[in-house]
Amino acid sequence: MAIERDSSIRFDPGGTLSSVTRWITNHDEGVAEWLKNARRAYQVDRANVQEKHRSAVLLLGDAHDGSPARIGVLDVGGATLEDVTAWSTWQDPSASGRGSALAEEEATQGNGGKAYMYRLFEGPARILGVRDRRLNLNPA
């Protein structure tokens, strides 16, 4: 059997997902990835948020009355539907910048946040944004 680089190469989805998320082992790594993603969203080729307006808030909710604990990051980047749809594709080197020269240094940006959600949590996890008064939610 030959191993070649072509469009017919096959990957087991579960095994591949386990492999690409293996490096996330604790919450410190995952939260750092989320905050890095917020920083990236503010840059001039993305939301172009002025330095003085850039902020991100780590949201923590304790488990209570049978509901699970929750964690999230709120930022002011304003993700569009195009953004959250692109970020929903694993290992897409163009998902962050989509043609921007500034994004070249961060070509793999975006996998870490998803890896954190996959590796260290149970149940649904969502990437969502609000831009121009529209809620933009990644496909389920």
Beta strands, then each sheet from edge to edge (+ up, - down):
strand 1: 56-61
strand 2: 70-75
strand 3: 128-131
strand 4: 134-137
sheet 1: 1+ 2-
sheet 2: 3+ 4-
end
